[in-house]
Amino acid sequence: MKKIIFFLRFCKCLVQKYYYGLNFVHKFAYIAFGSDISKDLIADSYVYVGSGSVIGPKVSIGAYSMIGPKVMFVGDDHRFDLPGVPIIFSGRPSQRSTIIGRDVWIGAGSIILSGVSIGDGAIVAAGSIVTKDIAACEIHAGSPNRLVRVRFSSAKDKDTHLNYLKREPEIGEFARKKV
């Protein structure tokens, strides 16, 4: 039964990749239907993108990361500094890359501005607006984002976790149901 469920999930992921035209998304990444995804999205294995999310160009998401529903990756897409030219006719600057590390959790309804980097193991609280980079294993919230606390209580725990994330992604025992 478990093999059938795994196979069906795998098939659903392939259908989603085809539906969205995503050539740089790992076969085990899951993108919920109802999202607006740029075709150049790079997503590693075991990435989850919630429904209603909007992911603009030049976004990269590391393995194990979870993007909640209605999260938006936007910005840097209009010029507004040309005197005598309405913004709608001003063109667009070149887009900056947005990098989301491994094992990042971005809560529902958050907005991530273009050009931001979010480090491995970081957490972004629901409804936050991320305007500046977030270091590894930090928890940020608010508008604009600010540090709330660190994820682990000791430097040793943080290093252990970050070393684990350097390994090749795997499903691991923690994801299997215990009976």
Phi, psi and omega per residue, in radians:
M1 nan -0.732 3.137
K2 -1.086 -0.656 3.136
K3 -1.159 -0.629 3.114
I4 -1.160 -0.787 3.128
I5 -1.092 -0.768 3.108
F6 -1.054 -0.770 3.137
F7 -1.091 -0.745 3.135
L8 -1.134 -0.698 3.077
R9 -1.099 -0.737 3.115
F10 -1.050 -0.777 3.126
C11 -1.098 -0.716 3.125
K12 -1.089 -0.710 3.107
C13 -1.092 -0.714 3.117
L14 -1.142 -0.705 3.101
V15 -1.081 -0.737 3.132
Q16 -1.115 -0.753 3.107
K17 -1.027 -0.755 3.132
Y18 -1.167 -0.779 -3.115
Y19 -1.026 -0.774 -3.118
Y20 -1.537 -0.150 -3.116
G21 1.182 0.695 -3.041
L22 -1.689 1.900 -3.100
N23 -1.623 -0.230 -3.055
F24 -2.000 0.419 -3.137
V25 -1.915 2.262 -3.111
H26 -1.052 2.618 -3.090
K27 -1.130 -0.335 3.108
F28 -1.775 0.198 3.032
A29 -1.435 2.550 -3.113
Y30 -2.122 2.124 3.097
I31 -2.083 2.073 -3.098
A32 -1.186 2.511 3.075
F33 -1.119 2.680 -3.134
G34 1.636 0.107 3.092
S35 -1.721 2.775 3.092
D36 -1.975 1.842 -2.964
I37 -2.068 2.259 3.041
S38 -1.174 2.458 -3.069
K39 -1.180 -0.245 3.134
D40 -1.650 0.198 3.101
L41 -0.976 2.343 3.011
I42 -1.936 2.090 3.138
A43 -2.360 2.238 -3.121
D44 -1.418 -3.055 -3.077
S45 -1.209 2.618 3.111
Y46 1.054 0.518 3.022
V47 -1.485 2.460 3.064
Y48 -2.137 2.257 3.048
V49 -2.086 2.086 -3.093
G50 -1.250 2.829 -3.101
S51 -1.119 2.604 3.092
G52 1.328 0.131 3.127
S53 -1.332 2.658 3.092
V54 -2.142 2.049 3.141
I55 -2.097 1.928 3.133
G56 -1.325 -3.008 -3.101
P57 -1.221 2.781 3.053
K58 1.053 0.784 3.081
V59 -1.962 2.357 3.090
S60 -2.187 2.289 -3.099
I61 -2.163 2.195 -3.122
G62 -1.351 2.895 -3.111
A63 -0.979 2.605 3.079
Y64 1.212 0.075 -3.070
S65 -1.393 2.556 3.138
M66 -2.103 2.177 3.096
I67 -1.931 2.026 -3.092
G68 -1.154 3.047 3.114
P69 -1.171 2.562 3.051
K70 1.051 0.555 3.019
V71 -1.484 2.456 -3.111
M72 -2.132 2.302 3.008
F73 -1.893 1.794 -2.983
V74 -2.461 3.036 2.997
G75 2.004 3.014 3.138
D76 1.035 0.495 -3.035
D77 -2.041 0.224 3.064
H78 -2.524 2.409 3.008
R79 -1.471 2.487 3.113
F80 -2.412 0.187 -3.025
D81 -1.886 0.323 -3.138
L82 -1.825 1.894 -3.120
P83 -1.084 2.399 3.098
G84 1.371 0.132 3.131
V85 -2.180 2.080 3.087
P86 -1.037 2.566 -3.101
I87 -0.938 -0.676 -3.091
I88 -1.091 -0.422 3.141
F89 -1.834 0.091 -3.032
S90 -1.447 -0.170 -3.126
G91 1.455 -3.024 -3.078
R92 -2.258 2.463 3.049
P93 -1.341 2.967 3.074
S94 -1.191 2.429 -3.069
Q95 -1.311 2.397 3.052
R96 -1.531 2.642 -3.140
S97 -1.360 2.495 3.071
T98 -1.989 2.166 -3.056
I99 -2.021 2.110 3.065
I100 -1.915 2.131 -3.089
G101 -1.237 -2.946 3.115
R102 -1.439 2.571 3.067
D103 0.981 0.766 3.086
V104 -1.737 2.423 3.093
W105 -2.065 2.047 3.109
I106 -1.953 2.056 -3.061
G107 -1.233 2.810 -3.079
A108 -0.941 2.456 3.023
G109 1.279 0.175 3.117
S110 -1.330 2.721 3.079
I111 -2.120 2.193 -3.136
I112 -1.966 2.052 -3.131
L113 -1.370 2.597 -3.116
S114 -1.014 2.505 3.091
G115 1.569 -0.022 -3.112
V116 -1.498 2.564 3.004
S117 -2.029 2.310 3.089
I118 -2.043 2.087 -3.030
G119 -1.223 2.844 3.116
D120 -0.931 2.405 3.038
G121 1.293 0.112 -3.123
A122 -1.371 2.774 3.098
I123 -2.255 2.364 3.064
V124 -2.027 2.122 -3.110
A125 -1.152 2.652 3.126
A126 -0.975 2.447 3.073
G127 1.366 0.110 -3.120
S128 -1.368 2.727 3.016
I129 -2.056 1.942 -3.056
V130 -1.602 1.934 -3.106
T131 -1.924 -0.219 -3.127
K132 -2.441 2.815 -3.078
D133 -1.021 2.652 3.094
I134 -2.136 2.245 -3.140
A135 -1.294 2.871 3.134
A136 -1.003 2.407 3.028
C137 1.068 0.474 3.031
E138 -1.790 2.646 3.071
I139 -1.935 2.153 -3.111
H140 -2.101 2.646 3.108
A141 -2.633 2.863 2.974
G142 1.728 -3.115 -3.120
S143 -2.396 1.835 -0.077
P144 -1.272 2.917 -3.069
N145 -1.089 2.526 3.060
R146 -2.513 2.697 -3.139
L147 -1.157 2.230 3.073
V148 -1.706 -0.840 3.087
R149 -2.963 3.048 3.059
V150 -1.638 2.684 -3.035
R151 -1.261 -0.667 -3.076
F152 -1.967 2.606 -3.056
S153 -1.397 -0.280 3.141
S154 -2.379 2.726 3.091
A155 -1.128 -0.574 3.124
K156 -1.106 -0.782 3.115
D157 -1.093 -0.733 3.117
K158 -1.070 -0.828 3.140
D159 -1.094 -0.706 3.095
T160 -1.027 -0.800 -3.117
H161 -1.159 -0.803 -3.124
L162 -1.131 -0.621 3.069
N163 -1.150 -0.681 3.071
Y164 -1.046 -0.738 -3.088
L165 -1.184 -0.287 3.103
K166 -1.331 -0.318 -3.123
R167 -1.256 2.847 3.051
E168 -1.080 2.310 -3.111
P169 -1.003 2.446 3.123
E170 -2.584 2.741 -3.110
I171 -1.261 -0.637 3.058
G172 1.213 2.833 -3.134
E173 -1.157 -0.533 -3.084
F174 -1.093 -0.372 -3.108
A175 -1.610 -0.134 -3.129
R176 -1.597 2.452 -3.108
K177 -1.199 2.285 3.087
K178 -1.588 2.348 -3.134
V179 -1.901 nan nan
